[in-house]
């Protein structure tokens, strides 16, 4: 549990976070995600029995 001095400091910071937007003209920054459009391209029909996910590791086949 924080010490009383730390608790007061935390509460002061929380109050500051509420007061700042009310007293100053602040705006959120852009992240440009609104300019991105994700298009779904599904995998074409695949016979999963034919898919080989094995790899060679130290000259041994690992699957």
DSSP file (Angstrom, degrees, kcal/mol; ACC not computed):
  #  RESIDUE AA STRUCTURE BP1 BP2  ACC     N-H-->O    O-->H-N    N-H-->O    O-->H-N    TCO  KAPPA ALPHA  PHI   PSI    X-CA   Y-CA   Z-CA
    1    1 A X              0   0    0      0, 0.0     6,-0.0     0, 0.0     0, 0.0   0.000 360.0 360.0 360.0 134.2    0.0    0.0    0.0
    2    2 A X        -     0   0    0      1,-0.1     5,-0.0     4,-0.1     0, 0.0  -0.278 360.0-105.4 -66.6 150.4    1.4    3.4   -0.9
    3    3 A X     >  -     0   0    0      1,-0.1     4,-2.7     4,-0.0     5,-0.2  -0.286  34.9-105.2 -66.9 161.5    2.5    5.8    1.8
    4    4 A X  H  > S+     0   0    0      1,-0.2     4,-2.3     2,-0.2     5,-0.2   0.858 122.7  52.8 -61.4 -35.5    0.2    8.7    2.5
    5    5 A X  H  > S+     0   0    0      2,-0.2     4,-1.9     1,-0.2    -1,-0.2   0.907 111.6  45.7 -65.2 -41.4    2.7   11.1    0.8
    6    6 A X  H  > S+     0   0    0      2,-0.2     4,-2.5     1,-0.2    -2,-0.2   0.882 110.4  54.4 -67.9 -38.4    2.7    8.8   -2.3
    7    7 A X  H  X S+     0   0    0     -4,-2.7     4,-2.5     1,-0.2    -2,-0.2   0.913 108.6  48.1 -61.9 -43.1   -1.1    8.6   -2.2
    8    8 A X  H  X S+     0   0    0     -4,-2.3     4,-2.5     2,-0.2    -1,-0.2   0.905 111.1  51.1 -63.9 -41.0   -1.4   12.3   -2.2
    9    9 A X  H  X S+     0   0    0     -4,-1.9     4,-2.0     2,-0.2    -2,-0.2   0.906 111.0  48.1 -63.2 -42.1    1.0   12.6   -5.1
   10   10 A X  H  X S+     0   0    0     -4,-2.5     4,-2.3     2,-0.2    -2,-0.2   0.923 112.3  48.6 -64.6 -44.7   -1.0   10.0   -7.1
   11   11 A X  H  X S+     0   0    0     -4,-2.5     4,-2.4     1,-0.2    -2,-0.2   0.891 109.4  53.0 -63.6 -39.5   -4.3   11.7   -6.4
   12   12 A X  H  X S+     0   0    0     -4,-2.5     4,-2.4     1,-0.2    -1,-0.2   0.906 109.4  49.0 -62.0 -41.5   -2.8   15.1   -7.5
   13   13 A X  H  X S+     0   0    0     -4,-2.0     4,-2.2     2,-0.2    -2,-0.2   0.907 110.1  51.1 -64.8 -41.3   -1.6   13.6  -10.7
   14   14 A X  H  X S+     0   0    0     -4,-2.3     4,-1.2     1,-0.2    -2,-0.2   0.918 110.9  48.1 -62.1 -43.0   -5.1   12.1  -11.4
   15   15 A X  H  X S+     0   0    0     -4,-2.4     4,-2.4     1,-0.2     3,-0.4   0.904 109.2  53.9 -64.0 -41.1   -6.7   15.4  -10.7
   16   16 A X  H  X S+     0   0    0     -4,-2.4     4,-2.6     1,-0.2    -1,-0.2   0.893 103.7  56.0 -59.4 -39.9   -4.2   17.1  -13.1
   17   17 A X  H  X S+     0   0    0     -4,-2.2     4,-0.5     1,-0.2    -1,-0.2   0.808 112.3  42.9 -64.0 -28.3   -5.1   14.6  -15.8
   18   18 A X  H  X S+     0   0    0     -4,-1.2     4,-0.6    -3,-0.4    -2,-0.2   0.835 116.3  46.6 -83.6 -34.8   -8.7   15.7  -15.4
   19   19 A X  H >X S+     0   0    0     -4,-2.4     4,-2.0     1,-0.2     3,-0.6   0.869  98.4  68.2 -76.7 -37.8   -8.0   19.5  -15.2
   20   20 A X  H 3X S+     0   0    0     -4,-2.6     4,-2.2     1,-0.3     3,-0.3   0.904 100.7  45.9 -55.4 -50.1   -5.6   19.8  -18.1
   21   21 A X  H 3< S+     0   0    0     -4,-0.5     5,-0.3     1,-0.2    -1,-0.3   0.807 114.3  50.9 -65.1 -25.1   -8.1   19.2  -20.9
   22   22 A X  H << S+     0   0    0     -3,-0.6    -1,-0.2    -4,-0.6    -2,-0.2   0.819 118.0  36.2 -78.4 -30.2  -10.6   21.5  -19.3
   23   23 A X  H  < S+     0   0    0     -4,-2.0     2,-0.3    -3,-0.3    -2,-0.2   0.684 118.1  45.4 -97.5 -20.7   -8.1   24.4  -18.9
   24   24 A X  S  < S-     0   0    0     -4,-2.2     2,-1.4    -5,-0.3    -1,-0.0  -0.878  84.1-110.4-125.8 155.9   -6.1   24.1  -22.1
   25   25 A X        +     0   0    0     -2,-0.3     2,-0.4    -3,-0.0    -4,-0.1  -0.697  52.3 167.6 -84.4  94.0   -6.8   23.5  -25.7
   26   26 A X        -     0   0    0     -2,-1.4     2,-0.3    -5,-0.3    -2,-0.0  -0.842  15.6-170.1-111.4 147.9   -5.5   20.0  -26.1
   27   27 A X        -     0   0    0     -2,-0.4     2,-0.1     0, 0.0    -2,-0.0  -0.963  27.6-108.1-132.9 150.7   -6.1   17.7  -29.1
   28   28 A X        -     0   0    0     -2,-0.3     2,-0.2     1,-0.1     0, 0.0  -0.438  37.7-114.6 -73.5 153.6   -5.3   14.1  -29.6
   29   29 A X        -     0   0    0     -2,-0.1     2,-0.2     1,-0.1    -1,-0.1  -0.594  30.4-110.0 -86.9 152.1   -2.5   13.2  -31.9
   30   30 A X        -     0   0    0     -2,-0.2    -1,-0.1     1,-0.1     0, 0.0  -0.547  25.6-176.0 -80.7 145.0   -3.2   11.4  -35.1
   31   31 A X        -     0   0    0     -2,-0.2    -1,-0.1     0, 0.0    -2,-0.0   0.407  36.3-132.2-115.3  -4.0   -2.1    7.8  -35.5
   32   32 A X    >   +     0   0    0      1,-0.1     3,-1.4     2,-0.0     4,-0.1   0.565  68.2 127.3  66.8  11.9   -3.3    7.6  -39.2
   33   33 A X  G >   +     0   0    0      1,-0.3     3,-1.6     2,-0.2    -1,-0.1   0.767  63.9  69.4 -67.6 -22.5   -5.1    4.3  -38.7
   34   34 A X  G 3  S+     0   0    0      1,-0.3    -1,-0.3     3,-0.0    -2,-0.0   0.675  94.7  56.7 -68.3 -13.5   -8.2    5.9  -40.2
   35   35 A X  G <  S+     0   0    0     -3,-1.4     2,-0.5     2,-0.0    -1,-0.3   0.432  91.4  88.3 -94.0  -0.7   -6.3    5.9  -43.5
   36   36 A X    <   -     0   0    0     -3,-1.6     2,-0.5    -4,-0.1    -4,-0.0  -0.848  54.0-171.4-104.6 131.6   -5.7    2.2  -43.5
   37   37 A X        -     0   0    0     -2,-0.5     2,-0.5     2,-0.0    -3,-0.0  -0.976  12.6-149.9-122.0 118.5   -8.2   -0.2  -45.0
   38   38 A X        -     0   0    0     -2,-0.5     2,-0.5     2,-0.0    -2,-0.0  -0.752   9.8-158.9 -89.9 127.9   -7.5   -3.9  -44.4
   39   39 A X        -     0   0    0     -2,-0.5     2,-0.5     2,-0.0    -2,-0.0  -0.919  15.1-130.2-110.4 127.7   -8.8   -6.2  -47.2
   40   40 A X        -     0   0    0     -2,-0.5     2,-0.5     1,-0.0    -2,-0.0  -0.632  23.9-179.1 -79.9 123.9   -9.4   -9.8  -46.4
   41   41 A X        -     0   0    0     -2,-0.5     3,-0.1     3,-0.0    -1,-0.0  -0.865  18.3-152.8-121.1  94.6   -7.8  -12.2  -48.9
   42   42 A X        -     0   0    0     -2,-0.5     2,-0.2     1,-0.1    -2,-0.0  -0.216  27.1 -95.1 -67.1 157.5   -8.8  -15.7  -47.8
   43   43 A X        -     0   0    0      1,-0.1     3,-0.2     3,-0.0    -1,-0.1  -0.510  45.4-115.9 -68.5 135.8   -6.5  -18.7  -48.6
   44   44 A X        -     0   0    0     -2,-0.2    -1,-0.1     1,-0.2    -3,-0.0  -0.179  55.3 -59.6 -65.6 169.4   -7.7  -20.4  -51.7
   45   45 A X        -     0   0    0      1,-0.0     2,-0.4     2,-0.0    -1,-0.2  -0.287  67.8-177.0 -53.8 124.0   -9.0  -23.9  -51.5
   46   46 A X        -     0   0    0     -3,-0.2     2,-1.1     5,-0.0     3,-0.1  -0.979  31.7-132.3-129.6 137.7   -6.1  -26.0  -50.1
   47   47 A X    >   -     0   0    0     -2,-0.4     3,-2.0     1,-0.2     4,-0.4  -0.793  20.4-162.2 -86.3 103.9   -5.8  -29.7  -49.5
   48   48 A X  G >  S+     0   0    0     -2,-1.1     3,-0.6     1,-0.3    -1,-0.2   0.688  84.6  68.2 -66.0 -17.7   -4.4  -29.5  -46.0
   49   49 A X  G 3  S+     0   0    0      1,-0.2    -1,-0.3    -3,-0.1    -2,-0.0   0.772 100.2  50.4 -68.7 -24.4   -3.3  -33.2  -46.3
   50   50 A X  G <  S+     0   0    0     -3,-2.0     2,-0.4     2,-0.1    -1,-0.2   0.545  85.1 104.4 -90.9  -7.8   -0.8  -32.0  -48.9
   51   51 A X    <   -     0   0    0     -3,-0.6     2,-0.6    -4,-0.4    -5,-0.0  -0.626  56.8-158.4 -79.5 126.5    0.7  -29.2  -46.7
   52   52 A X        +     0   0    0     -2,-0.4    -2,-0.1     1,-0.1    -3,-0.0  -0.919  19.7 171.1-109.8 112.7    4.1  -30.1  -45.3
   53   53 A X        +     0   0    0     -2,-0.6    -1,-0.1    10,-0.1    -2,-0.0   0.270  40.5 119.7-101.4   9.2    5.1  -28.1  -42.2
   54   54 A X        -     0   0    0      9,-0.0     2,-0.3     7,-0.0     9,-0.2  -0.329  42.8-165.4 -74.4 158.9    8.1  -30.1  -41.4
   55   55 A X  E     -A   62   0A   0      7,-2.8     7,-3.8     5,-0.1     2,-0.5  -0.939  23.2-113.5-138.1 159.9   11.6  -28.7  -41.3
   56   56 A X  E     +A   61   0A   0     -2,-0.3     2,-0.4     5,-0.2     5,-0.2  -0.865  33.9 177.3 -97.2 129.0   15.2  -30.0  -41.3
   57   57 A X  E >  S-A   60   0A   0      3,-3.3     3,-1.1    -2,-0.5    -2,-0.0  -0.972  73.2 -13.5-135.5 116.9   17.0  -29.3  -38.1
   58   58 A X  T 3  S-     0   0    0     -2,-0.4    -1,-0.1     1,-0.3     3,-0.1   0.916 129.1 -56.4  53.1  45.1   20.6  -30.7  -37.7
   59   59 A X  T 3  S+     0   0    0      1,-0.2     2,-0.4    -3,-0.0    -1,-0.3   0.668 117.8 114.1  63.4  19.0   19.9  -32.8  -40.7
   60   60 A X  E <  S-A   57   0A   0     -3,-1.1    -3,-3.3     2,-0.0     2,-0.5  -0.952  70.1-120.7-118.6 140.0   16.9  -34.4  -39.0
   61   61 A X  E     -A   56   0A   0     -2,-0.4     2,-0.5    -5,-0.2    -5,-0.2  -0.684  29.3-169.0 -81.5 124.3   13.3  -33.9  -40.3
   62   62 A X  E      A   55   0A   0     -7,-3.8    -7,-2.8    -2,-0.5    -2,-0.0  -0.955 360.0 360.0-115.1 128.6   11.2  -32.4  -37.6
   63   63 A X              0   0    0     -2,-0.5   -10,-0.1    -9,-0.2    -1,-0.1   0.386 360.0 360.0-131.8 360.0    7.4  -32.3  -38.1
